[in-house]
């Protein structure tokens, strides 16, 4: 189908797709602005990487990865309408999982919930499970530390 996947630097083009997708499909804006992502990437150039899928030079899909020595974390995933029609993200994730991050211990697709973890986003989890991922629940606890004294943490947790 003439699709090609690669790592590149076109944050501006990718951010247009991210912004349109989030606004039209979910009624929200990205957590970061383009300027913030550019600043983060300038400070951590070896750890924030953009991978894209194009056809005839046209950007169809992209994934922004935050990378550590053990985890490749997808911070933003986006595709155009045409990209969805031709499976651009499918191909891109196949390349990421089978080539770019094949040796990484963990590939993290990110959260699949809304409302601070109170509601599962079925569309997101279905997409990620379609790539072979599995969900992991993260329990959250609140620990009241009023009156806490050093050396009593173990007692407070039991």
PASEBA-1860 file (N, C-alpha, C; in nm, 3 decimals):
! residues 158
1> XXXXXXXX> 0.083/-0.122/0.000/0.000/0.000/0.000/0.086/0.126/0.000 ~ 0.217/0.109/-0.011/0.304/0.225/-0.018/0.329/0.293/0.115 ~ 0.306/0.224/0.227/0.328/0.282/0.359/0.473/0.262/0.402 ~ 0.529/0.365/0.465/0.664/0.354/0.519/0.666/0.405/0.663 ~ 0.741/0.335/0.747/0.753/0.372/0.888/0.896/0.412/0.916 ~ 0.913/0.516/0.997/1.047/0.560/1.033/1.043/0.647/1.157 ~ 1.161/0.673/1.210/1.175/0.771/1.318/1.203/0.905/1.253 ~ 1.142/1.012/1.304/1.162/1.144/1.246/1.139/1.252/1.349
9> XXXXXXXX> 1.148/1.378/1.303/1.139/1.492/1.394/1.019/1.583/1.369 ~ 0.922/1.544/1.287/0.811/1.632/1.250/0.706/1.641/1.363 ~ 0.746/1.702/1.473/0.652/1.719/1.584/0.535/1.809/1.546 ~ 0.560/1.909/1.464/0.453/2.002/1.425/0.342/1.928/1.350 ~ 0.378/1.849/1.249/0.279/1.774/1.174/0.207/1.671/1.260 ~ 0.284/1.602/1.344/0.224/1.502/1.432/0.129/1.570/1.530 ~ 0.168/1.686/1.584/0.085/1.751/1.686/-0.048/1.798/1.628 ~ -0.050/1.831/1.499/-0.177/1.867/1.434/-0.272/1.747/1.438
17> XXXXXXXX> -0.221/1.628/1.409/-0.304/1.508/1.411/-0.350/1.477/1.553 ~ -0.260/1.486/1.650/-0.295/1.461/1.790/-0.405/1.556/1.834 ~ -0.388/1.684/1.805/-0.484/1.786/1.849/-0.621/1.765/1.786 ~ -0.625/1.741/1.656/-0.753/1.719/1.587/-0.821/1.593/1.641 ~ -0.746/1.484/1.654/-0.804/1.360/1.706/-0.866/1.378/1.844 ~ -0.790/1.435/1.934/-0.841/1.450/2.071/-0.962/1.542/2.077 ~ -0.959/1.650/1.999/-1.073/1.743/1.998/-1.197/1.679/1.937 ~ -1.181/1.618/1.816/-1.297/1.566/1.745/-1.351/1.436/1.804
25> XXXXXXXX> -1.263/1.351/1.854/-1.307/1.219/1.901/-1.339/1.215/2.050 ~ -1.276/1.308/2.128/-1.294/1.300/2.273/-1.328/1.433/2.339 ~ -1.327/1.543/2.260/-1.362/1.673/2.315/-1.260/1.728/2.414 ~ -1.134/1.687/2.400/-1.029/1.734/2.491/-0.909/1.782/2.411 ~ -0.816/1.844/2.481/-0.690/1.888/2.422/-0.577/1.800/2.475 ~ -0.464/1.795/2.406/-0.350/1.718/2.457/-0.308/1.770/2.595 ~ -0.254/1.684/2.676/-0.205/1.723/2.808/-0.093/1.827/2.795 ~ -0.008/1.809/2.694/0.102/1.902/2.669/0.071/1.988/2.546
33> XXXXXXXX> 0.123/2.109/2.545/0.119/2.190/2.424/0.236/2.149/2.335 ~ 0.231/2.190/2.210/0.342/2.162/2.120/0.471/2.223/2.175 ~ 0.463/2.345/2.227/0.582/2.411/2.282/0.640/2.330/2.400 ~ 0.553/2.275/2.483/0.600/2.195/2.596/0.669/2.067/2.549 ~ 0.609/2.000/2.450/0.671/1.878/2.396/0.805/1.910/2.332 ~ 0.811/2.020/2.257/0.938/2.058/2.196/1.044/2.088/2.302 ~ 1.004/2.155/2.410/1.098/2.184/2.519/1.144/2.054/2.586 ~ 1.049/1.965/2.617/1.086/1.836/2.678/1.182/1.759/2.589
41> XXXXXXXX> 1.150/1.756/2.461/1.234/1.681/2.367/1.373/1.744/2.355 ~ 1.381/1.876/2.362/1.512/1.941/2.355/1.596/1.910/2.478 ~ 1.530/1.886/2.590/1.601/1.854/2.714/1.636/1.705/2.726 ~ 1.557/1.622/2.660/1.578/1.477/2.665/1.574/1.418/2.524 ~ 1.662/1.462/2.436/1.654/1.421/2.295/1.672/1.271/2.272 ~ 1.745/1.205/2.357/1.767/1.060/2.338/1.655/0.977/2.400 ~ 1.561/1.042/2.470/1.458/0.967/2.543/1.316/0.998/2.500 ~ 1.299/1.092/2.410/1.166/1.122/2.356/1.178/1.111/2.204
49> XXXXXXXX> 1.112/1.008/2.149/1.130/0.976/2.007/0.994/0.970/1.937 ~ 0.992/1.021/1.814/0.870/1.020/1.733/0.887/0.920/1.619 ~ 0.792/0.829/1.608/0.789/0.731/1.499/0.662/0.757/1.419 ~ 0.675/0.751/1.287/0.561/0.785/1.202/0.541/0.682/1.091 ~ 0.422/0.689/1.033/0.390/0.611/0.914/0.338/0.710/0.810 ~ 0.397/0.703/0.690/0.361/0.795/0.582/0.331/0.716/0.455 ~ 0.256/0.782/0.367/0.236/0.732/0.232/0.252/0.850/0.137 ~ 0.341/0.833/0.041/0.371/0.940/-0.055/0.403/1.072/0.016
57> XXXXXXXX> 0.476/1.063/0.127/0.516/1.181/0.202/0.413/1.236/0.298 ~ 0.290/1.187/0.290/0.182/1.237/0.375/0.183/1.162/0.508 ~ 0.186/1.237/0.617/0.183/1.180/0.751/0.045/1.122/0.780 ~ 0.040/0.992/0.808/-0.086/0.923/0.835/-0.103/0.885/0.981 ~ 0.008/0.857/1.049/-0.001/0.813/1.189/0.133/0.835/1.257 ~ 0.128/0.845/1.390/0.251/0.861/1.466/0.235/0.816/1.609 ~ 0.349/0.788/1.670/0.354/0.748/1.810/0.472/0.820/1.873 ~ 0.447/0.895/1.980/0.553/0.961/2.055/0.587/0.873/2.175
65> XXXXXXXX> 0.713/0.834/2.183/0.760/0.741/2.285/0.847/0.813/2.386 ~ 0.819/0.791/2.515/0.910/0.829/2.622/0.987/0.702/2.655 ~ 1.117/0.710/2.652/1.200/0.592/2.658/1.294/0.594/2.779 ~ 1.302/0.481/2.848/1.401/0.460/2.953/1.478/0.333/2.915 ~ 1.580/0.296/2.991/1.652/0.174/2.956/1.567/0.047/2.959 ~ 1.457/0.048/3.033/1.375/-0.074/3.042/1.234/-0.060/2.987 ~ 1.185/0.062/2.968/1.046/0.082/2.926/1.038/0.178/2.809 ~ 0.963/0.139/2.707/0.923/0.229/2.599/0.776/0.260/2.625
73> XXXXXXXX> 0.747/0.385/2.661/0.612/0.427/2.699/0.551/0.514/2.590 ~ 0.436/0.473/2.538/0.367/0.554/2.437/0.294/0.668/2.507 ~ 0.341/0.788/2.485/0.279/0.905/2.547/0.164/0.957/2.460 ~ 0.183/0.958/2.328/0.078/1.001/2.236/0.073/0.907/2.117 ~ -0.049/0.870/2.077/-0.075/0.784/1.962/-0.182/0.854/1.880 ~ -0.159/0.872/1.750/-0.259/0.940/1.669/-0.252/0.896/1.524 ~ -0.368/0.903/1.459/-0.379/0.866/1.318/-0.483/0.953/1.251 ~ -0.461/0.981/1.124/-0.561/1.053/1.045/-0.672/0.956/1.006
81> XXXXXXXX> -0.780/1.009/0.949/-0.888/0.924/0.899/-0.834/0.829/0.794 ~ -0.755/0.881/0.701/-0.696/0.795/0.598/-0.603/0.691/0.661 ~ -0.528/0.732/0.761/-0.440/0.639/0.831/-0.517/0.524/0.893 ~ -0.634/0.554/0.951/-0.717/0.447/1.010/-0.770/0.354/0.902 ~ -0.805/0.411/0.787/-0.860/0.329/0.678/-0.758/0.231/0.622 ~ -0.630/0.268/0.622/-0.527/0.181/0.564/-0.446/0.105/0.669 ~ -0.480/0.118/0.797/-0.409/0.044/0.902/-0.270/0.096/0.931 ~ -0.249/0.227/0.920/-0.116/0.284/0.941/-0.064/0.259/1.082
89> XXXXXXXX> -0.150/0.271/1.183/-0.103/0.243/1.319/-0.072/0.095/1.340 ~ -0.148/0.009/1.276/-0.119/-0.135/1.285/0.022/-0.163/1.235 ~ 0.055/-0.108/1.120/0.188/-0.128/1.064/0.294/-0.064/1.153 ~ 0.266/0.057/1.201/0.363/0.126/1.285/0.391/0.049/1.414 ~ 0.287/-0.001/1.479/0.309/-0.079/1.601/0.379/-0.211/1.571 ~ 0.351/-0.270/1.456/0.423/-0.392/1.419/0.573/-0.361/1.407 ~ 0.606/-0.249/1.350/0.747/-0.208/1.339/0.807/-0.176/1.476 ~ 0.732/-0.104/1.560/0.783/-0.069/1.692/0.809/-0.194/1.776
97> XXXXXXXX> 0.711/-0.284/1.779/0.723/-0.404/1.862/0.819/-0.506/1.804 ~ 0.824/-0.516/1.673/0.906/-0.619/1.609/1.045/-0.574/1.570 ~ 1.068/-0.442/1.569/1.198/-0.393/1.523/1.261/-0.296/1.624 ~ 1.204/-0.176/1.635/1.265/-0.072/1.717/1.276/-0.110/1.864 ~ 1.173/-0.174/1.919/1.172/-0.207/2.063/1.163/-0.356/2.090 ~ 1.204/-0.437/1.995/1.196/-0.582/2.011/1.277/-0.632/2.130 ~ 1.385/-0.566/2.165/1.471/-0.611/2.275/1.442/-0.540/2.407 ~ 1.347/-0.449/2.409/1.316/-0.376/2.532/1.240/-0.468/2.627
105> XXXXXXXX> 1.267/-0.462/2.757/1.194/-0.547/2.851/1.043/-0.519/2.854 ~ 1.005/-0.390/2.843/0.863/-0.354/2.852/0.826/-0.251/2.747 ~ 0.709/-0.271/2.688/0.650/-0.173/2.597/0.517/-0.135/2.660 ~ 0.504/-0.011/2.702/0.388/0.038/2.776/0.299/0.121/2.684 ~ 0.177/0.073/2.659/0.083/0.147/2.575/0.017/0.263/2.647 ~ 0.041/0.278/2.775/-0.019/0.388/2.850/-0.155/0.351/2.906 ~ -0.218/0.449/2.968/-0.344/0.423/3.037/-0.459/0.401/2.938 ~ -0.560/0.335/2.987/-0.681/0.311/2.909/-0.804/0.346/2.992
113> XXXXXXXX> -0.789/0.449/3.073/-0.900/0.486/3.159/-0.926/0.636/3.155 ~ -1.034/0.672/3.218/-1.074/0.812/3.230/-1.112/0.838/3.375 ~ -1.134/0.964/3.409/-1.181/1.002/3.542/-1.089/0.947/3.650 ~ -0.958/0.972/3.635/-0.858/0.927/3.732/-0.866/0.778/3.762 ~ -0.886/0.700/3.658/-0.886/0.555/3.674/-1.018/0.494/3.717 ~ -1.121/0.575/3.726/-1.251/0.524/3.771/-1.333/0.462/3.658 ~ -1.298/0.495/3.532/-1.377/0.445/3.419/-1.284/0.390/3.312 ~ -1.307/0.266/3.271/-1.229/0.204/3.164/-1.278/0.257/3.030
121> XXXXXXXX> -1.184/0.300/2.946/-1.218/0.344/2.810/-1.209/0.220/2.722 ~ -1.322/0.163/2.688/-1.329/0.035/2.616/-1.260/0.044/2.480 ~ -1.275/0.156/2.409/-1.210/0.171/2.279/-1.058/0.167/2.290 ~ -1.003/0.236/2.390/-0.858/0.235/2.408/-0.806/0.097/2.445 ~ -0.871/0.031/2.539/-0.822/-0.101/2.581/-0.836/-0.202/2.469 ~ -0.944/-0.193/2.392/-0.961/-0.284/2.278/-0.849/-0.265/2.176 ~ -0.814/-0.138/2.146/-0.707/-0.111/2.051/-0.576/-0.170/2.100 ~ -0.543/-0.147/2.226/-0.414/-0.192/2.281/-0.409/-0.345/2.292
129> XXXXXXXX> -0.519/-0.406/2.333/-0.522/-0.552/2.339/-0.514/-0.612/2.200 ~ -0.561/-0.539/2.100/-0.551/-0.585/1.962/-0.407/-0.596/1.915 ~ -0.317/-0.521/1.979/-0.174/-0.528/1.948/-0.102/-0.629/2.038 ~ -0.177/-0.699/2.122/-0.116/-0.801/2.208/-0.091/-0.757/2.349 ~ -0.131/-0.636/2.384/-0.110/-0.586/2.521/-0.210/-0.649/2.616 ~ -0.180/-0.636/2.743/-0.276/-0.677/2.845/-0.284/-0.567/2.949 ~ -0.399/-0.555/3.011/-0.421/-0.449/3.110/-0.365/-0.490/3.245 ~ -0.316/-0.392/3.316/-0.268/-0.411/3.452/-0.335/-0.304/3.538
137> XXXXXXXX> -0.402/-0.346/3.644/-0.466/-0.251/3.735/-0.362/-0.199/3.833 ~ -0.365/-0.070/3.854/-0.276/-0.006/3.952/-0.362/0.041/4.068 ~ -0.348/-0.024/4.181/-0.421/0.018/4.300/-0.362/0.149/4.351 ~ -0.449/0.234/4.404/-0.406/0.360/4.463/-0.454/0.366/4.605 ~ -0.368/0.411/4.692/-0.400/0.422/4.834/-0.366/0.561/4.883 ~ -0.442/0.606/4.981/-0.413/0.732/5.048/-0.372/0.699/5.190 ~ -0.259/0.751/5.229/-0.206/0.724/5.362/-0.204/0.854/5.439 ~ -0.279/0.861/5.547/-0.282/0.980/5.632/-0.156/0.980/5.718
145> XXXXXXXX> -0.077/1.086/5.706/0.049/1.093/5.779/0.046/1.193/5.894 ~ -0.070/1.244/5.928/-0.080/1.336/6.041/-0.032/1.266/6.168 ~ 0.059/1.326/6.237/0.111/1.268/6.360/0.213/1.159/6.338 ~ 0.253/1.138/6.211/0.350/1.034/6.179/0.486/1.071/6.236 ~ 0.556/0.970/6.283/0.690/0.989/6.339/0.788/0.901/6.265 ~ 0.912/0.949/6.248/1.013/0.864/6.181/1.025/0.729/6.251 ~ 1.040/0.625/6.172/1.054/0.491/6.228/0.922/0.420/6.248 ~ 0.810/0.489/6.226/0.679/0.428/6.248/0.607/0.399/6.117
153> XXXXXX> 0.676/0.413/6.002/0.611/0.392/5.873/0.563/0.248/5.860 ~ 0.643/0.150/5.897/0.603/0.012/5.888/0.477/-0.016/5.971 ~ 0.475/0.040/6.088/0.357/0.024/6.175/0.235/0.087/6.111 ~ 0.251/0.204/6.046/0.139/0.272/5.982/0.085/0.193/5.863 ~ 0.173/0.118/5.796/0.130/0.044/5.678/0.067/-0.090/5.713 ~ 0.083/-0.139/5.834/0.028/-0.270/5.870/-0.105/-0.261/5.939
END
